[in-house]
């Protein structure tokens, strides 16, 4: 699950946020049966992974990354790395890929914060292999 600080920032003060805290992010993280991972791509907005013209259109409702810190191709690349690492770690029980999602800042170029809960799974021998199976 990706958590982005700008998710909760409305484009205009009187408007709704793209993904309000009480309806997204931590709410979903707490409700998922593990293993669960919450990755915060801190400088980017909820729709910054979209290409134009959709990205430009999303700025009406979702606050985007702004300024010199924004590197959208790198953001998309790092996001893809996290998604594929998660899939391989969980479903293929790949412990090297698990390290990427447990400690993403060591592997990615954009600023990332994260938290995770393995829910007592022992990954020394591989994980549960998905949400619906048990060792």
DSSP file (Angstrom, degrees, kcal/mol; ACC not computed):
  #  RESIDUE AA STRUCTURE BP1 BP2  ACC     N-H-->O    O-->H-N    N-H-->O    O-->H-N    TCO  KAPPA ALPHA  PHI   PSI    X-CA   Y-CA   Z-CA
    1    1 A X              0   0    0      0, 0.0    38,-2.8     0, 0.0     2,-0.4   0.000 360.0 360.0 360.0 134.0    0.0    0.0    0.0
    2    2 A X  E     -a   39   0A   0     36,-0.2     2,-0.5    38,-0.1    38,-0.2  -0.826 360.0-167.4 -99.6 135.2    1.3    3.4   -0.9
    3    3 A X  E     -a   40   0A   0     36,-4.9    38,-1.3    -2,-0.4     2,-0.5  -0.987   4.5-169.8-120.8 128.1    0.9    6.4    1.4
    4    4 A X    >   -     0   0    0     -2,-0.5     3,-2.4    36,-0.2     4,-0.4  -0.977  23.0-140.4-125.0 127.0    1.6    9.8    0.1
    5    5 A X  G >  S+     0   0    0     -2,-0.5     3,-1.0     1,-0.3    -1,-0.1   0.845 103.1  57.7 -54.1 -37.7    1.7   12.8    2.3
    6    6 A X  G >  S+     0   0    0     38,-0.8     3,-1.6     1,-0.2    57,-0.5   0.578  82.4  87.6 -72.8  -8.0    0.0   15.0   -0.3
    7    7 A X  G <  S+     0   0    0     -3,-2.4    12,-2.6     1,-0.3    11,-0.4   0.871  92.0  44.3 -55.7 -37.6   -3.0   12.6   -0.3
    8    8 A X  G <  S+     0   0    0     -3,-1.0     2,-0.7    -4,-0.4    -1,-0.3   0.321  92.3  97.1 -93.5   7.6   -4.6   14.5    2.6
    9    9 A X    <   -     0   0    0     -3,-1.6    54,-0.7    54,-0.1     9,-0.4  -0.872  68.3-141.5-101.7 113.3   -3.8   18.0    1.2
   10   10 A X  B     -C   62   0B   0     -2,-0.7     7,-0.2     7,-0.2    52,-0.1  -0.395  13.1-130.2 -70.6 150.7   -6.8   19.5   -0.7
   11   11 A X  S    S+     0   0    0     50,-0.5     2,-0.4     5,-0.5    -1,-0.1   0.908  99.2  26.4 -65.8 -42.4   -6.1   21.5   -3.9
   12   12 A X  S >  S-     0   0    0      4,-0.2     3,-2.0    49,-0.1    -1,-0.2  -0.944  88.7-119.3-120.7 147.4   -8.2   24.4   -2.5
   13   13 A X  T 3  S+     0   0    0     -2,-0.4    -3,-0.1     1,-0.3    -1,-0.1   0.786 112.9  45.8 -57.0 -31.2   -8.8   25.0    1.2
   14   14 A X  T 3  S+     0   0    0      2,-0.1    -1,-0.3    -3,-0.0     2,-0.1   0.478 101.7  84.9 -92.1  -1.7  -12.6   24.5    0.9
   15   15 A X  S <  S-     0   0    0     -3,-2.0    -5,-0.2     1,-0.1     2,-0.1  -0.456  84.9 -94.6 -96.8 170.1  -12.4   21.4   -1.2
   16   16 A X        -     0   0    0     -2,-0.1    -5,-0.5     1,-0.1    -4,-0.2  -0.457  39.9-108.7 -78.6 155.1  -12.0   17.7   -0.2
   17   17 A X    >   -     0   0    0     -7,-0.2     3,-0.5    -2,-0.1    -7,-0.2  -0.437  26.4-116.3 -74.6 157.7   -8.6   16.0   -0.2
   18   18 A X  T 3  S+     0   0    0     -9,-0.4     2,-0.2   -11,-0.4   -10,-0.2   0.906 107.7   5.7 -62.2 -42.0   -7.8   13.5   -2.9
   19   19 A X  T 3  S-     0   0    0    -12,-2.6    -1,-0.3   -13,-0.1     5,-0.1  -0.688  85.4-149.3-143.6  85.1   -7.6   10.7   -0.2
   20   20 A X    X>  -     0   0    0     -3,-0.5     3,-2.1    -2,-0.2     4,-0.6  -0.195  22.2-118.4 -59.2 146.7   -8.5   12.0    3.2
   21   21 A X  G >4 S+     0   0    0      1,-0.3     3,-0.9     2,-0.2     6,-0.5   0.851 112.6  56.1 -54.9 -38.9   -6.8   10.3    6.2
   22   22 A X  G 34 S+     0   0    0      1,-0.2    -1,-0.3     4,-0.1    -2,-0.1   0.551 115.3  38.9 -75.0  -3.5  -10.0    8.9    7.6
   23   23 A X  G <4 S+     0   0    0     -3,-2.1     2,-0.2     4,-0.0    -1,-0.2   0.342 122.0  16.9-123.5   4.3  -10.8    7.2    4.3
   24   24 A X  S X< S+     0   0    0     -3,-0.9     3,-2.1    -4,-0.6     2,-0.1  -0.827  97.4  27.4-154.1-170.8   -7.4    5.9    3.2
   25   25 A X  T 3> S+     0   0    0      1,-0.3     4,-2.6    -2,-0.2     3,-0.5  -0.171 120.8  25.9  50.6-106.4   -3.8    5.0    4.0
   26   26 A X  H 3> S+     0   0    0      1,-0.2     4,-2.7     2,-0.2    -1,-0.3   0.843 119.3  60.4 -58.7 -33.7   -3.5    4.1    7.7
   27   27 A X  H <> S+     0   0    0     -3,-2.1     4,-1.1    -6,-0.5    -1,-0.2   0.938 111.3  39.1 -58.3 -46.6   -7.2    3.0    7.8
   28   28 A X  H  > S+     0   0    0     -3,-0.5     4,-1.2     2,-0.2    -2,-0.2   0.892 113.2  56.0 -71.6 -39.7   -6.5    0.4    5.1
   29   29 A X  H >< S+     0   0    0     -4,-2.6     3,-0.5     1,-0.2    -2,-0.2   0.927 109.8  45.6 -57.8 -46.2   -3.1   -0.6    6.6
   30   30 A X  H 3< S+     0   0    0     -4,-2.7    -1,-0.2     1,-0.2    -2,-0.2   0.781 112.8  51.4 -68.3 -26.8   -4.7   -1.3   10.0
   31   31 A X  H 3< S+     0   0    0     -4,-1.1     2,-0.3    -5,-0.2    -1,-0.2   0.645  88.8  96.4 -88.5 -14.0   -7.5   -3.3    8.4
   32   32 A X  S << S-     0   0    0     -4,-1.2     2,-0.5    -3,-0.5     4,-0.1  -0.550  73.8-127.5 -82.2 138.9   -5.4   -5.7    6.3
   33   33 A X        -     0   0    0     -2,-0.3    -2,-0.1     1,-0.1    -1,-0.0  -0.727  60.6 -47.7 -79.4 131.3   -4.5   -9.1    7.4
   34   34 A X  S    S+     0   0    0     -2,-0.5     2,-0.1     2,-0.1    84,-0.1   0.173 103.1  56.7 -69.6 177.7   -0.8   -9.3    7.0
   35   35 A X  S    S+     0   0    0     82,-0.5     2,-0.4    -3,-0.1    83,-0.2   0.431  74.4 178.4 -71.7 143.0    1.8   -9.2    6.0
   36   36 A X  E     - B   0 117A   0     81,-2.6    81,-2.6    -2,-0.1     2,-0.4  -0.929  14.3-173.1-122.7 143.9    1.2   -5.5    5.5
   37   37 A X  E     - B   0 116A   0     -2,-0.4     2,-0.5    79,-0.2    79,-0.2  -0.998   6.0-167.6-134.4 135.3    3.4   -2.8    4.2
   38   38 A X  E     - B   0 115A   0     77,-3.1    77,-2.1    -2,-0.4     2,-0.5  -0.973  10.3-169.7-125.5 115.3    2.7    0.9    4.1
   39   39 A X  E     -aB   2 114A   0    -38,-2.8   -36,-4.9    -2,-0.5     2,-0.7  -0.911   9.3-153.4-111.4 129.3    5.2    3.0    1.9
   40   40 A X  E     -aB   3 113A   0     73,-4.2    73,-2.3    -2,-0.5     2,-1.3  -0.895   5.4-166.0-105.5 108.8    5.2    6.7    2.0
   41   41 A X  E >   - B   0 112A   0    -38,-1.3     3,-1.6    -2,-0.7    71,-0.2  -0.747  22.4-163.9 -91.2  87.0    6.5    8.4   -1.2
   42   42 A X  T 3   +     0   0    0     -2,-1.3   -36,-0.2    69,-0.7    -1,-0.2   0.662  69.7  42.0 -60.8 -34.3    6.7   11.7    0.7
   43   43 A X  T 3  S+     0   0    0     68,-0.4     2,-0.3    -3,-0.1    -1,-0.3   0.456  99.6  82.3 -95.8   0.6    7.1   14.3   -2.0
   44   44 A X    <   -     0   0    0     -3,-1.6   -38,-0.8    21,-0.1   -37,-0.2  -0.731  68.9-124.3-114.2 156.0    4.5   13.1   -4.5
   45   45 A X    >   -     0   0    0     -2,-0.3     3,-1.5   -39,-0.1     4,-0.2  -0.377  35.2 -96.7 -92.3 171.6    0.7   13.4   -4.9
   46   46 A X  T 3  S+     0   0    0     17,-0.4     3,-0.2     1,-0.3    18,-0.1   0.783 122.4  32.7 -58.9 -32.8   -1.9   10.7   -5.2
   47   47 A X  T >  S+     0   0    0     16,-0.2     3,-1.8     1,-0.1    -1,-0.3   0.158  81.0 111.9-113.5  17.8   -2.1   11.0   -9.0
   48   48 A X  T <  S+     0   0    0     -3,-1.5    -1,-0.1     1,-0.3    28,-0.1   0.593  70.2  66.8 -70.0  -8.2    1.6   11.8   -9.8
   49   49 A X  T 3  S+     0   0    0     -3,-0.2    -1,-0.3    -4,-0.2     2,-0.2   0.508  82.5  99.5 -87.6  -3.2    2.0    8.4  -11.4
   50   50 A X  S <  S-     0   0    0     -3,-1.8     2,-0.2     4,-0.1    26,-0.0  -0.516  71.3-127.7 -81.5 150.2   -0.4    9.3  -14.2
   51   51 A X    >>  -     0   0    0     -2,-0.2     4,-1.7     1,-0.1     3,-0.8  -0.568  46.8 -58.8 -87.1 158.8    0.8   10.5  -17.7
   52   52 A X  T 34 S+     0   0    0      1,-0.3    -1,-0.1     2,-0.3     0, 0.0  -0.500 118.2  31.6 -69.6 147.6   -0.5   13.7  -19.3
   53   53 A X  T 3> S+     0   0    0     -2,-0.2     4,-2.2    -3,-0.0    -1,-0.3  -0.999 126.9  47.0 -85.2  -4.8   -3.2   14.7  -20.0
   54   54 A X  H <> S+     0   0    0     -3,-0.8     4,-2.2     1,-0.2    -2,-0.3   0.870 110.7  53.4 -66.8 -36.9   -4.6   12.7  -17.1
   55   55 A X  H  X S+     0   0    0     -4,-1.7     4,-0.9     2,-0.2    -1,-0.2   0.942 110.4  46.7 -62.7 -46.4   -1.9   14.0  -14.7
   56   56 A X  H >4 S+     0   0    0      1,-0.2     3,-0.7     2,-0.2    -2,-0.2   0.906 113.0  49.9 -61.7 -41.6   -2.7   17.6  -15.6
   57   57 A X  H >< S+     0   0    0     -4,-2.2     3,-1.5     1,-0.2     4,-0.3   0.851 103.6  60.1 -65.7 -34.2   -6.5   16.9  -15.2
   58   58 A X  H >X S+     0   0    0     -4,-2.2     4,-3.4     1,-0.3     3,-1.7   0.744  86.4  76.4 -67.4 -21.9   -5.9   15.3  -11.8
   59   59 A X  T << S+     0   0    0     -4,-0.9    -1,-0.3    -3,-0.7    -2,-0.2   0.645  80.2  71.2 -66.3 -12.7   -4.4   18.5  -10.4
   60   60 A X  T <4 S+     0   0    0     -3,-1.5    -1,-0.3    -4,-0.2    -2,-0.2   0.834 121.3  11.0 -67.1 -32.0   -8.0   19.9  -10.2
   61   61 A X  T <4 S+     0   0    0     -3,-1.7   -50,-0.5    -4,-0.3     2,-0.5   0.701 123.1  58.8-118.4 -31.1   -8.6   17.5   -7.3
   62   62 A X  B  < S-C   10   0B   0     -4,-3.4     2,-0.3   -52,-0.1    -1,-0.2  -0.904  78.5-123.7-112.8 129.0   -5.2   16.0   -6.2
   63   63 A X        -     0   0    0    -54,-0.7   -17,-0.4   -57,-0.5   -16,-0.2  -0.530  33.8-151.4 -68.8 125.0   -2.3   18.1   -5.0
   64   64 A X        -     0   0    0     -2,-0.3     2,-0.1   -19,-0.1   -20,-0.1  -0.451  25.7 -86.4 -93.3 167.9    0.8   17.2   -7.1
   65   65 A X        -     0   0    0     -2,-0.1     2,-0.4   -20,-0.1    -1,-0.1  -0.490  52.5-161.8 -63.8 141.6    4.5   17.3   -6.4
   66   66 A X        +     0   0    0    -23,-0.3     3,-0.4    -2,-0.1     2,-0.1  -0.979  34.5  10.8-134.2 145.0    5.8   20.8   -7.0
   67   67 A X  S >  S-     0   0    0     -2,-0.4     3,-1.3     1,-0.2    -2,-0.0  -0.399 103.5 -33.8  96.6-167.1    9.2   22.4   -7.6
   68   68 A X  T 3  S+     0   0    0      1,-0.3    -1,-0.2    -2,-0.1     0, 0.0   0.649 121.8  70.1 -70.6 -17.2   12.7   21.1   -8.3
   69   69 A X  T 3  S+     0   0    0     -3,-0.4     2,-0.4   -26,-0.0    -1,-0.3   0.682  76.3 102.8 -74.2 -15.4   12.3   18.0   -6.2
   70   70 A X    <   +     0   0    0     -3,-1.3     2,-0.3     1,-0.1    -3,-0.1  -0.547  34.7 163.2 -79.6 123.4    9.9   16.4   -8.7
   71   71 A X     >  -     0   0    0     -2,-0.4     4,-2.6     1,-0.1     3,-0.2  -0.764  10.7-178.0-134.6  86.5   11.3   13.7  -10.9
   72   72 A X  H  > S+     0   0    0     -2,-0.3     4,-2.6     1,-0.2     5,-0.2   0.859  79.6  52.7 -62.6 -40.3    8.2   12.0  -12.3
   73   73 A X  H  > S+     0   0    0      2,-0.2     4,-2.1     1,-0.2    -1,-0.2   0.915 113.0  45.9 -60.8 -39.4   10.1    9.3  -14.3
   74   74 A X  H  > S+     0   0    0     -3,-0.2     4,-3.0     2,-0.2     5,-0.2   0.901 110.8  53.4 -68.0 -39.9   12.1    8.4  -11.2
   75   75 A X  H  X S+     0   0    0     -4,-2.6     4,-2.6     1,-0.2    -2,-0.2   0.938 110.9  46.0 -57.7 -48.0    9.0    8.3   -9.1
   76   76 A X  H  X S+     0   0    0     -4,-2.6     4,-2.3     2,-0.2    -1,-0.2   0.889 113.1  50.1 -63.9 -39.5    7.3    6.0  -11.5
   77   77 A X  H  X S+     0   0    0     -4,-2.1     4,-2.1    -5,-0.2    -2,-0.2   0.930 112.8  45.6 -64.9 -45.4   10.4    3.8  -11.7
   78   78 A X  H  X S+     0   0    0     -4,-3.0     4,-2.2     2,-0.2    -2,-0.2   0.884 111.8  52.3 -66.4 -37.8   10.7    3.6   -7.9
   79   79 A X  H  X S+     0   0    0     -4,-2.6     4,-2.3    -5,-0.2    -1,-0.2   0.917 109.5  49.3 -62.8 -42.8    7.0    2.9   -7.6
   80   80 A X  H  X S+     0   0    0     -4,-2.3     4,-2.6     1,-0.2     5,-0.3   0.884 108.6  54.0 -63.3 -38.6    7.3    0.0  -10.1
   81   81 A X  H  X S+     0   0    0     -4,-2.1     4,-2.4     1,-0.2    -2,-0.2   0.926 109.5  47.6 -60.6 -45.0   10.3   -1.3   -8.1
   82   82 A X  H  X S+     0   0    0     -4,-2.2     4,-2.4     2,-0.2    -2,-0.2   0.909 112.6  48.5 -63.2 -42.9    8.2   -1.4   -4.9
   83   83 A X  H  X S+     0   0    0     -4,-2.3     4,-2.3     2,-0.2    -2,-0.2   0.943 115.1  42.9 -65.4 -47.8    5.2   -3.1   -6.6
   84   84 A X  H  X S+     0   0    0     -4,-2.6     4,-2.5     1,-0.2     5,-0.2   0.875 113.5  52.7 -68.3 -35.4    7.3   -5.8   -8.3
   85   85 A X  H  X S+     0   0    0     -4,-2.4     4,-2.7    -5,-0.3    -1,-0.2   0.917 109.5  49.5 -64.2 -41.7    9.4   -6.3   -5.1
   86   86 A X  H  X S+     0   0    0     -4,-2.4     4,-2.6     2,-0.2     5,-0.4   0.942 111.6  48.3 -61.0 -48.2    6.2   -6.8   -3.1
   87   87 A X  H  X>S+     0   0    0     -4,-2.3     4,-2.5     1,-0.2     5,-0.7   0.932 115.8  43.4 -59.8 -47.3    4.8   -9.3   -5.5
   88   88 A X  H  X5S+     0   0    0     -4,-2.5     6,-1.7     3,-0.2     4,-0.9   0.879 114.6  50.3 -68.5 -37.0    8.0  -11.3   -5.6
   89   89 A X  H  <5S+     0   0    0     -4,-2.7    38,-0.5     4,-0.2     4,-0.3   0.926 120.9  32.8 -65.9 -44.0    8.5  -11.1   -1.9
   90   90 A X  H  <5S+     0   0    0     -4,-2.6    39,-0.5    -5,-0.2    -2,-0.2   0.950 130.2  29.0 -80.8 -50.8    5.0  -12.3   -1.0
   91   91 A X  H  <5S+     0   0    0     -4,-2.5    -3,-0.2    -5,-0.4    -2,-0.1   0.811 130.9  34.6 -86.7 -30.1    4.1  -14.7   -3.8
   92   92 A X  S  <<S-     0   0    0     -4,-0.9    -1,-0.2    -5,-0.7    -3,-0.2   0.461  99.9-128.8 -99.6  -3.0    7.5  -16.0   -4.7
   93   93 A X        +     0   0    0     -4,-0.3     2,-0.8    -6,-0.3    -4,-0.2   0.888  44.1 170.7  56.6  42.4    8.8  -15.9   -1.1
   94   94 A X     >  -     0   0    0     -6,-1.7     4,-1.6     1,-0.2    -1,-0.2  -0.759  21.5-166.7 -90.1 107.1   11.9  -14.0   -2.4
   95   95 A X  H  > S+     0   0    0     -2,-0.8     4,-1.3     1,-0.2    -1,-0.2   0.788  85.8  57.4 -69.2 -28.2   13.8  -12.8    0.7
   96   96 A X  H  > S+     0   0    0      2,-0.2     4,-0.9     1,-0.2    -1,-0.2   0.911 108.5  46.8 -66.8 -41.0   16.0  -10.4   -1.3
   97   97 A X  H  > S+     0   0    0      1,-0.2     4,-1.4     2,-0.2     3,-0.4   0.835 105.3  61.1 -68.5 -31.7   12.9   -8.6   -2.6
   98   98 A X  H  X S+     0   0    0     -4,-1.6     4,-2.0     1,-0.2    -1,-0.2   0.876  98.1  58.0 -61.2 -37.1   11.5   -8.5    0.9
   99   99 A X  H  X S+     0   0    0     -4,-1.3     4,-2.0     1,-0.2    -1,-0.2   0.845 101.1  56.6 -62.7 -32.8   14.4   -6.4    2.0
  100  100 A X  H  < S+     0   0    0     -4,-0.9    -1,-0.2    -3,-0.4     7,-0.2   0.911 112.3  39.6 -66.1 -41.9   13.5   -3.8   -0.6
  101  101 A X  H  < S+     0   0    0     -4,-1.4     3,-0.4     1,-0.2    -1,-0.2   0.737 115.9  51.4 -83.2 -20.1   10.0   -3.3    0.8
  102  102 A X  H  < S+     0   0    0     -4,-2.0    -2,-0.2     1,-0.2    -1,-0.2   0.827 130.5  17.4 -78.1 -32.2   11.2   -3.5    4.4
  103  103 A X  S >< S+     0   0    0     -4,-2.0     3,-1.3    -5,-0.2     4,-0.3  -0.509  73.8 161.0-137.3  64.9   13.9   -0.9    3.8
  104  104 A X  G >>  +     0   0    0     -3,-0.4     4,-2.1     1,-0.3     3,-1.8   0.787  66.2  68.7 -64.6 -29.3   13.0    0.9    0.6
  105  105 A X  G 34 S+     0   0    0      1,-0.3    -1,-0.3     2,-0.2    -5,-0.1   0.781  95.3  57.8 -63.5 -24.0   15.2    4.0    1.2
  106  106 A X  G <4 S+     0   0    0     -3,-1.3    -1,-0.3     1,-0.2    -2,-0.2   0.673 117.6  31.7 -75.3 -16.4   18.3    1.9    0.8
  107  107 A X  T <4 S+     0   0    0     -3,-1.8     2,-0.2    -4,-0.3    -2,-0.2   0.629 109.1  68.5-116.0 -19.7   17.2    0.9   -2.7
  108  108 A X     <  -     0   0    0     -4,-2.1     4,-0.1     2,-0.1   -34,-0.0  -0.623  62.6-143.3-107.4 162.5   15.2    3.8   -4.2
  109  109 A X  S    S+     0   0    0     -2,-0.2     2,-0.1   -35,-0.2    -1,-0.1   0.733  79.0  72.7 -96.0 -26.0   16.2    7.3   -5.2
  110  110 A X  S    S-     0   0    0    -36,-0.2     2,-0.3     1,-0.1    -2,-0.1  -0.490  99.0 -86.4 -86.8 162.7   13.2    9.3   -4.1
  111  111 A X        +     0   0    0     -2,-0.1   -69,-0.7   -70,-0.1   -68,-0.4  -0.500  54.8 178.3 -71.5 130.7   12.5   10.0   -0.4
  112  112 A X  E     -B   41   0A   0     -2,-0.3     2,-0.3   -71,-0.2   -71,-0.2  -0.994  19.6-173.5-137.8 138.0   10.5    7.2    1.2
  113  113 A X  E     +B   40   0A   0    -73,-2.3   -73,-4.2    -2,-0.4     2,-0.3  -0.929  21.3 173.1-119.8 152.5    9.2    6.4    4.7
  114  114 A X  E     -B   39   0A   0     -2,-0.3     2,-0.3   -75,-0.3   -75,-0.2  -0.987  23.0-168.3-154.1 164.4    7.7    3.1    5.5
  115  115 A X  E     -B   38   0A   0    -77,-2.1   -77,-3.1    -2,-0.3     2,-0.3  -0.972  14.0-178.1-147.9 156.2    6.2    0.8    8.1
  116  116 A X  E     -B   37   0A   0     -2,-0.3     2,-0.4   -79,-0.2   -79,-0.2  -0.989  18.5-155.7-152.5 158.3    5.3   -2.9    8.0
  117  117 A X  E     -B   36   0A   0    -81,-2.6   -81,-2.6    -2,-0.3   -82,-0.5  -0.939   0.3-169.3-138.5 113.8    3.9   -5.6   10.1
  118  118 A X    >   -     0   0    0     -2,-0.4     3,-1.5   -83,-0.2    -1,-0.1   0.520  34.6-133.6 -81.2  -5.0    4.7   -9.2    9.2
  119  119 A X  T 3   -     0   0    0      1,-0.3     3,-0.1   -83,-0.1    -2,-0.0   0.893  66.9 -54.9  52.2  46.0    2.1  -10.5   11.6
  120  120 A X  T 3  S+     0   0    0      1,-0.2     2,-0.3     0, 0.0    -1,-0.3   0.588  94.1 149.6  67.5  14.2    4.4  -13.0   13.1
  121  121 A X    <   -     0   0    0     -3,-1.5     2,-0.9     1,-0.1    -1,-0.2  -0.601  47.0-131.3 -75.3 139.6    5.4  -14.7    9.8
  122  122 A X    >   -     0   0    0     -2,-0.3     3,-0.9     1,-0.1    -1,-0.1  -0.806  25.0-179.3 -93.7 102.6    8.9  -16.1    9.8
  123  123 A X  G >   +     0   0    0     -2,-0.9     3,-1.0     1,-0.2     4,-0.2   0.432  64.0  90.3 -84.5   1.2   10.4  -14.9    6.6
  124  124 A X  G 3  S+     0   0    0      1,-0.2    -1,-0.2     2,-0.1     3,-0.1   0.798 103.2  30.1 -62.8 -25.9   13.7  -16.7    7.3
  125  125 A X  G <  S-     0   0    0     -3,-0.9    -1,-0.2     1,-0.4    -2,-0.2   0.136 134.9 -76.4-117.6  17.3   12.2  -19.6    5.4
  126  126 A X    <   -     0   0    0     -3,-1.0    -1,-0.4    -5,-0.1    -2,-0.1  -0.066  54.5 -85.6 100.1 154.9   10.0  -17.6    3.1
  127  127 A X        -     0   0    0    -38,-0.5   -37,-0.1    -4,-0.2   -32,-0.0  -0.010  50.8 -79.9 -87.9-167.9    6.7  -15.8    3.7
  128  128 A X        -     0   0    0      1,-0.1   -38,-0.1     5,-0.1   -37,-0.1   0.599  57.6-122.6 -73.7 -11.2    3.1  -17.0    3.6
  129  129 A X  S    S-     0   0    0    -39,-0.5   -38,-0.2   -40,-0.2     2,-0.2   0.835  73.6 -22.8  75.1  30.8    2.9  -16.8   -0.2
  130  130 A X  S >  S-     0   0    0    -40,-0.2     3,-0.7     1,-0.1   -43,-0.0  -0.495  83.4 -72.5 121.1 171.3    0.0  -14.4   -0.3
  131  131 A X  T 3  S+     0   0    0      1,-0.2    -1,-0.1    -2,-0.2    -2,-0.0   0.725 121.7  48.2 -75.6 -22.9   -2.9  -13.2    1.8
  132  132 A X  T 3  S+     0   0    0     -3,-0.2     2,-0.3     2,-0.0    -1,-0.2   0.331  99.7  72.2-106.1   8.3   -5.1  -16.3    1.5
  133  133 A X    <   -     0   0    0     -3,-0.7     2,-0.4    -5,-0.0    -3,-0.1  -0.860  59.3-156.2-122.1 158.8   -2.6  -19.0    2.3
  134  134 A X              0   0    0     -2,-0.3    -3,-0.0    -5,-0.1    -2,-0.0  -0.970 360.0 360.0-132.8 147.8   -0.9  -20.1    5.5
  135  135 A X              0   0    0     -2,-0.4    -1,-0.0     0, 0.0    -6,-0.0   0.480 360.0 360.0 -72.5 360.0    2.4  -21.9    6.2
